[in-house]
Amino acid sequence: MENFSNLKVTQIAKANKITWVTSWYDSLHTDGIRRNISMAMIFGQPGEEWGDQRLYQVLQKLPDDFHIYAQPLLVYKDQRRHPDYVLIHKKAGVIVLEVKDWVSIIQVDSKSAMVQRRSVDVPEKETSPVDQARKSATILANMLKEDEDLRGYAGKLDFPYRYAGVLPHMPKSVVSKLVKVWGDTFVFGRDDLNPEVLAKKLLNISIPYQYTKEMSNKQIRAVCAIINKE
């Protein structure tokens, strides 16, 4: 069990005082002209906590080949989940993200953490966002496998599914400890919430199998239809 008692993180910003990082998605071109670049569209609304709102703003600035759903309902048999975000991308496959608005972490184990939240005065034990995202990703994968057009060899999905936890308040010093417990590539922190950095990290989340082809447009439409049944 990792002890984080000496790594408490102070509140980094009020929602109305965030300084957004300028990235390559809204940067000036060499000719000095600022051009409009297509950005991702998010279906659904984020949670009310600061961390959810922060990630929502960054996800909006991803390229428009990301299809993003905020707090979708996933149902497989008697299992129901509301992950914070599900992303679909032709190269990355399907990605489930869980956000935690923790401002300090006291200690962690493989499945949980003793933490301080912005909205609560006393420390609480909470489930790891990586474990939450993993469970939601498994449910979503089972939902998708019911569509034969999405299955490949031996009934497996024809594309990868990934998951990660996002901790918008946590600096690199904390994330570097968390990945030792929850797995490398599965934890995103404060320094990753830049559209360019996040896009690269999403594509580099570890997967158990290697996939050599991209999702087709037909597969992307099918996945979107399964996630958003309305």
C-alpha positions in Angstrom: 0.0 0.0 0.0 1.4 3.4 -1.0 1.4 6.2 1.6 0.7 9.6 0.1 0.5 11.5 3.3 3.3 13.8 2.3 1.9 14.6 -1.1 -1.3 16.4 -0.3 -2.3 18.6 -3.2 -3.7 22.1 -2.7 -6.6 23.3 -4.6 -5.1 24.4 -7.9 -7.8 26.7 -9.3 -11.3 27.9 -9.0 -13.4 27.0 -12.1 -13.6 30.7 -13.2 -9.9 31.2 -12.9 -8.5 28.4 -15.0 -5.8 29.4 -17.5 -6.3 27.2 -20.5 -3.1 25.9 -22.1 -2.6 27.1 -25.6 -2.0 24.0 -27.8 -1.5 23.1 -31.4 -5.3 22.9 -31.9 -5.7 26.7 -31.5 -2.2 27.9 -32.1 -1.1 30.5 -34.7 0.1 29.2 -38.0 3.4 30.4 -39.5 1.7 33.0 -41.6 0.2 34.6 -38.4 -3.4 33.8 -39.2 -5.5 32.0 -36.6 -7.7 29.4 -38.4 -10.7 27.6 -37.1 -9.9 23.9 -36.6 -12.7 21.3 -36.3 -13.0 20.1 -32.7 -14.7 17.1 -31.1 -18.4 17.2 -30.3 -19.5 15.8 -27.0 -23.0 14.2 -26.6 -24.3 14.6 -23.1 -23.4 16.8 -20.1 -20.5 16.5 -17.7 -20.8 16.0 -14.0 -21.1 19.1 -11.7 -17.7 18.7 -10.0 -14.8 20.9 -11.0 -12.7 17.9 -12.3 -15.5 16.8 -14.6 -15.9 20.3 -16.0 -12.2 20.7 -16.5 -11.9 17.5 -18.5 -15.0 18.3 -20.5 -13.4 21.6 -21.7 -10.2 19.7 -22.8 -12.1 16.9 -24.6 -14.0 19.6 -26.6 -10.6 20.6 -28.1 -9.7 17.2 -29.3 -9.8 16.7 -33.1 -13.2 16.0 -34.6 -12.3 12.3 -35.4 -13.0 11.6 -31.7 -16.7 10.8 -30.9 -17.4 11.5 -27.3 -20.3 10.6 -24.9 -20.6 12.1 -21.4 -22.1 10.0 -18.7 -23.8 7.5 -21.1 -25.8 4.6 -19.6 -24.3 1.2 -20.3 -26.4 -1.8 -19.7 -25.4 -5.5 -20.2 -27.8 -8.1 -18.7 -28.2 -7.0 -15.0 -25.2 -4.7 -15.0 -25.6 -1.0 -15.3 -22.8 1.7 -15.4 -22.6 5.4 -16.0 -19.0 6.1 -16.9 -17.9 9.7 -17.0 -16.8 9.6 -20.6 -16.7 7.1 -23.5 -14.6 8.0 -26.5 -14.5 6.3 -30.0 -11.6 6.8 -32.3 -10.7 4.9 -35.5 -7.1 4.2 -34.3 -7.6 4.0 -30.5 -10.8 2.0 -30.6 -13.1 2.6 -27.6 -11.9 4.4 -24.5 -13.7 4.7 -21.1 -12.6 7.5 -18.7 -13.5 8.0 -15.1 -12.8 11.3 -13.4 -12.1 11.9 -9.7 -12.2 15.4 -8.2 -9.7 14.5 -5.4 -7.4 17.3 -4.1 -5.3 15.0 -1.9 -4.5 11.3 -1.7 -3.5 9.8 1.7 -2.9 6.2 0.7 -3.8 3.8 -2.1 -4.0 0.1 -2.9 -4.8 -1.7 -6.1 -8.6 -1.1 -5.9 -9.2 2.0 -3.7 -7.7 5.1 -2.1 -8.2 7.2 1.0 -8.7 10.7 -0.4 -9.8 14.2 0.3 -12.4 15.7 -2.1 -13.0 19.4 -2.8 -16.6 19.1 -1.6 -16.1 17.0 1.5 -14.3 18.1 4.7 -13.1 14.7 5.9 -11.1 12.0 4.1 -13.0 9.2 2.5 -12.2 5.8 1.1 -13.1 5.6 -2.6 -12.8 3.2 -5.5 -9.9 3.6 -7.8 -11.0 5.4 -11.0 -8.9 3.0 -13.0 -10.8 0.0 -11.6 -14.1 1.8 -12.2 -13.2 2.5 -15.8 -12.1 -1.1 -16.3 -15.4 -2.4 -15.1 -17.3 0.0 -17.3 -15.1 -0.9 -20.3 -15.8 -4.6 -19.8 -19.5 -4.0 -19.8 -19.3 -1.9 -22.9 -17.1 -4.5 -24.7 -19.7 -7.2 -23.9 -22.5 -4.9 -25.3 -20.5 -4.4 -28.5 -19.7 -8.1 -28.9 -23.4 -8.8 -29.4 -23.1 -7.1 -32.8 -21.5 -9.6 -35.2 -20.2 -6.8 -37.4 -18.0 -5.7 -34.5 -16.6 -9.1 -33.8 -13.4 -10.6 -35.3 -11.4 -13.7 -34.6 -12.7 -16.0 -31.8 -15.6 -13.7 -31.0 -13.3 -10.9 -29.8 -13.9 -7.3 -30.7 -12.4 -6.3 -34.1 -10.8 -3.2 -32.4 -9.3 -2.4 -29.0 -11.1 -1.1 -25.9 -9.1 0.9 -23.3 -9.7 2.6 -20.0 -8.1 5.1 -17.7 -8.6 7.2 -14.6 -8.3 11.0 -14.7 -7.3 13.1 -11.7 -7.3 16.7 -12.8 -5.8 18.1 -9.6 -2.9 15.7 -9.4 0.7 16.8 -10.4 3.3 14.5 -11.9 4.8 13.7 -8.5 1.6 12.0 -7.5 0.8 10.4 -10.8 4.2 8.8 -10.9 3.4 7.0 -7.6 -0.1 6.1 -8.7 1.0 4.3 -11.9 3.1 2.0 -9.8 -0.1 0.8 -8.1 -2.7 1.2 -10.8 -0.6 0.6 -13.9 1.5 2.6 -16.3 -0.6 4.5 -18.9 -3.8 4.1 -16.9 -3.6 7.3 -14.9 -3.8 10.9 -16.3 -3.1 13.9 -14.1 -3.1 17.7 -14.2 -0.2 17.9 -16.7 -2.0 15.7 -19.2 -5.0 18.0 -19.5 -3.8 19.7 -22.7 -5.5 18.6 -25.9 -2.3 17.7 -27.7 -0.9 15.8 -24.8 -4.2 14.0 -24.0 -4.8 12.9 -27.6 -1.4 11.2 -27.7 -1.8 9.6 -24.3 -5.3 8.2 -25.2 -3.8 6.4 -28.2 -1.0 5.0 -26.0 -3.1 3.4 -23.2 -2.0 -0.2 -22.9 -4.0 -3.0 -24.4 -3.6 -6.8 -24.1 -3.6 -7.4 -27.9 -2.2 -5.6 -30.9 -4.6 -4.5 -33.6 -3.3 -3.8 -37.1 -6.3 -2.1 -38.7 -8.4 0.9 -37.9 -12.1 0.9 -37.1 -14.2 1.4 -40.3 -16.8 4.2 -40.5 -19.5 1.5 -40.4 -18.1 0.1 -37.1 -17.8 3.6 -35.6 -21.5 4.3 -36.5 -22.5 1.0 -35.0 -20.7 1.6 -31.7 -22.2 5.1 -31.5 -25.7 3.7 -32.1 -25.2 1.1 -29.3 -23.9 3.7 -26.8 -26.6 6.3 -27.7 -29.8 4.3 -28.3 -32.0 7.3 -28.3 
